[in-house]
Each structure stands twice: as C-alpha cells, then as structure tokens.
Amino acid sequence: MKLAIVGLAAILLAGCAPVTISRINADPSRFQNKTVTVAGTVTNSVGAMGKGGYEVDDGTGKIYVISGKGVPSRGSHVEVTGRVSPGVEVLGTPVGVAIRESDHKVK
C-alpha cells in the first residue's frame, strides 16, 4: 500500500514540473492540446487591452505564448501554464507551436 502511495505521489509531482521548450518543439504532436508548464525569460512581448502574446526562452528553445490575461514585460522571468497549440498564427503571421496560457506567474 505504501509503495502505491509513493508511486502516485511521484506521478503527480512529475506532472507539475516544467517541461523544456525544446521537448515541446521537437515533438509538438505529443503535447498537442495537453496542458504543460514552462519556465523562462520573456524575450519579446506585445499586448493591448489585457490581451497579447509573448515569447519565452528557457535556454533550450523559444515558444510563443498567447495571453488573454495581460502580458509580462521583456526580461521578466515567468512560469507559464497552458495548452499547446501547433500551427498558430499571430496577426496573420504563422508562428508555429504556441501555448495558449491559462495562467502565468512572474518570478
């Protein structure tokens, strides 16, 4: 019984850990429509009226984040949780894989 509880706890904790951006970009179909958490530095951002997008770099790669809850400024260290969406367009320009955020925390 104790072994089962320890195993379940390990699985739950692993689900909360950030995923590297390079892993998402290497196999976006594996993460499509799945909720992930990434952490890194905002390298670019644009927003208006509480919506917008920003790019996060975790040292392994970069990914765009689409936000409906405000956009952190360039240079901010963030942790982002959201769903992976391949084939995203921003202002008519294809950006490839992106995360549609459900939450972000500035650290």
C-alpha positions in Angstrom: 0.0 0.0 0.0 2.8 2.4 0.9 4.5 1.7 -2.4 1.3 2.6 -4.3 1.0 5.9 -2.5 4.7 6.8 -3.1 4.2 5.9 -6.8 1.1 8.0 -7.1 2.8 11.0 -5.4 5.8 10.7 -7.8 3.4 10.7 -10.8 1.5 13.8 -9.6 4.7 15.7 -8.8 6.2 14.9 -12.2 3.0 16.3 -13.8 3.6 19.7 -12.1 7.3 20.0 -13.2 8.1 22.4 -16.1 8.7 20.8 -19.5 11.6 22.1 -21.5 10.6 24.1 -24.6 13.0 22.0 -26.8 10.9 18.9 -25.9 7.7 20.6 -27.0 9.2 22.0 -30.2 10.8 18.6 -31.0 7.5 16.7 -30.9 4.6 19.2 -30.8 2.0 16.5 -31.7 2.9 14.6 -28.5 1.9 17.7 -26.5 -1.0 19.0 -28.7 -4.0 20.1 -26.6 -2.2 19.0 -23.4 -1.6 21.3 -20.5 2.1 22.0 -19.8 4.1 24.3 -17.6 7.3 26.0 -18.9 9.5 28.5 -17.2 11.9 31.0 -18.7 12.6 34.6 -19.6 10.3 36.8 -21.7 12.3 37.8 -24.8 9.6 39.6 -26.7 6.1 40.8 -25.9 3.2 42.7 -27.4 -0.1 43.5 -25.7 -3.1 45.8 -25.8 -6.2 45.9 -23.6 -5.1 42.9 -21.4 -4.5 40.6 -24.4 -1.5 39.8 -26.5 1.4 37.5 -26.8 5.0 37.0 -25.7 7.9 34.7 -26.4 9.6 32.7 -23.6 13.1 31.3 -23.8 14.1 28.6 -21.2 17.6 28.2 -22.5 16.7 25.1 -24.6 14.4 26.9 -27.0 11.8 29.6 -27.5 8.0 29.4 -27.7 5.2 31.9 -28.2 2.5 32.3 -25.5 -0.9 33.7 -26.3 -2.4 35.5 -23.4 -5.8 36.8 -22.5 -4.7 37.9 -19.0 -2.1 40.5 -19.7 1.4 40.3 -21.0 4.6 40.3 -18.8 7.3 42.7 -19.9 10.5 41.8 -21.8 13.2 40.4 -19.4 10.6 39.1 -16.8 11.2 35.6 -15.5 7.9 33.7 -15.8 6.3 30.3 -15.2 3.5 29.7 -17.8 0.8 27.0 -17.7 -1.4 26.4 -20.7 -2.4 24.2 -23.7 0.0 23.5 -26.6 -1.4 24.5 -30.0 0.6 23.8 -33.2 0.0 25.9 -36.3 -0.8 29.2 -34.6 -1.0 32.5 -36.4 -0.4 35.9 -34.7 -1.6 38.9 -36.7 -1.7 36.8 -39.8 1.8 35.5 -39.4 2.4 31.8 -38.8 4.4 31.3 -35.6 4.2 27.5 -35.4 3.8 26.0 -32.0 2.4 28.2 -29.2 1.0 27.9 -25.7 -2.5 29.3 -25.0 -2.0 30.3 -21.4 -4.4 29.6 -18.6 -2.0 31.2 -16.1 1.4 32.8 -15.7 3.4 33.9 -12.7 6.1 36.5 -12.8 9.0 35.4 -10.6 
